[in-house]
Amino acid sequence: MTILANVSLRLPVDLIERIENLAKLTGRSRTFYMQEAIKQKLDDLEDIYLAEQALIDIRSGKSQTATLEDVMKRYGMEN
């Protein structure tokens, strides 16, 4: 079960018009399209920022990398 919370969001009029038009054409709600847009963009943002943070951690020495060969040896996947 998904728990929903209300959020207030100010958008430019042109975006609201596009969302309303899409909703009317497809029979879906404005909320549906706003949620979908946020979900898709959030997935992208998480990927980008988590990858950037991982790179920062590697460069600062907080994290280390391993070669594919080392990983395969560690998990018994050698040829």
N, C-alpha and C positions, 0 to 999 in steps of 0.2 A: 504494500500500500504506500503510495506516495503522499507525503505531507506537503502541502502547498503553503506559501507565505506570500503576502502582498508586497509589492515593490513599486515605488513611484519612479517613473522614468520619463524624462523630458526628451522628446525627439523632434527633429526638424519637421516642419509641415510636409515637405515633399516625401519624407520617409513614411509618415503616417498615411498619406494619400496612397502611396504604393502598396502598403500593407493592407489598407482597406480595399483597394481595388483587387488585389490578389484574393483576399478573403471572399469578396462578393463573387468573383469568377469561379471559385472552387467550392464554395459552400462551407468553408472552414472558418474558424474564428480568427480575429486579429491576434488574440492571445496565443493560439496555436503557432502562428508564423513567427511571432516574437520569440517564443520559447525555442522553436527550431533554429532560428538564426543565432540566438545566444548559445545554444548547445554546440552548434557547429563551430562557431568562432572560438568558444571556450576550449574545445578540443584542440584546435590549432594553437591557441595561446599557451595552453599547458605544455604541449609538445615543445614549442619554441623556448619558453622560459625555463622549463626543467632541463632541456638539453644545454641551454646556456649556463645554467647553474652547475651542471655536471662538468662542463668544460672549465669553469672557474675553479671548481674543487680539484680537478686534475692538475691544472696549472699551478695552484697554490700548494699542492702536495697533500691535500686532505683526502684525496682518492687516488687510486693507482689504476693503471690499465694492464691488460694481459694480452699476449698474442693469441691468435687462434690456436696455434700449436700448443701453447701452454694450457689452454683451457681443455683441449682435446686430451692431453696427457692426464690432466687432473681428473677428468671424468671417464678415463678408460676408453677413449674413442680413437685411439691411435690406429693407423693403418695396419 
